[in-house]
Amino acid sequence: MFDGLKNMADIGKLMSQAKEMQAKALEAQEALEHIHVEGSSGAGMVTATANAKGKLVGLAIDPSLLKPEDAEVVQDLIVAAISAAQEKAGVRAQEEMQKMMGDMPLPPGLMG
């Protein structure tokens, strides 16, 4: 009889942990929108800013690049800067999620 009550308590504890983990995951996802990273190209002549979710939120282009004959170079630099920012965003997002979930009892390999 007491074994059944113990199992119910264990299930209740697991449910509580699952709710806590879900709340922390939601909090972490929201925080990622406010973390900004930059990627640049062309020795800093083009800089893209993305949030840690990978969404492009800013782009800066050195005015010296804004010549019609340099359009193709500028386009390549923009793509490179955005790619660099998105790559950094992915790394930062993973770091933030690991920080937020670090104290949660997760099965091995779930966050890696």
C-alpha angles and dihedrals in degrees: 000000000000091000089064091052091048091052090050090052090050091050090048090051091049091049090050091050091048091053091048091049091049091051092049092048091052091047090050092049090052091048091054090067090063098047111091129197130182133220122189140186138185092045090304096314090122120037125182122194121204134174119241089264088065097251114144108239103167145015128193123190124188106242091230088071095058098094119121092233090057096052096111093049091048091050091052091048091050092052091047093049093048091048091051092049093048092049091051089046091056092050092047092048091054091048092050093047091050090050093049094045097036095103095045118100099242127168113260114275096017095114098030 
